[in-house]
Amino acid sequence: GTSLNGDLILPNGKAVNADNAQEPISDEIYYIVPDKCTECKGFHEEPQCAAVCPVDCCVPDEQNVETEEQLLSKQRFMHPDN
């Protein structure tokens, strides 16, 4: 989850209401949403999905490479109280 609430504009320009409930894509398959993933920067030393994945499926996505500053900026946007 995030600390966001109410109507807001995401860094990618999309308007959303953070209070609206969202249905999961699947209860059997896990997805990493690139627009929300911060690779746990600002929280942990390594991405926690990779640290706990029992089958080593969490690997870097070469089509979504971000700098540490971009990841930290996203983290600050989604968790302004931290």
HUNOR-V709969 format. One line per field, one symbol per residue. burial: I if it has 9 or more other ideal C-beta (glycine too) atoms within 8 Angstrom, else O. Layout:
# HUNOR-V709969
burial: ???
This chain:
# HUNOR-V709969
burial: OOIOOOOIOIOOOOOOOIOOOOOOOOOOOOOOOOOOIIOIIIOOOOIIIIOOIOOOOOOOOOOOOOOOOOIIIIIIIIIOOO
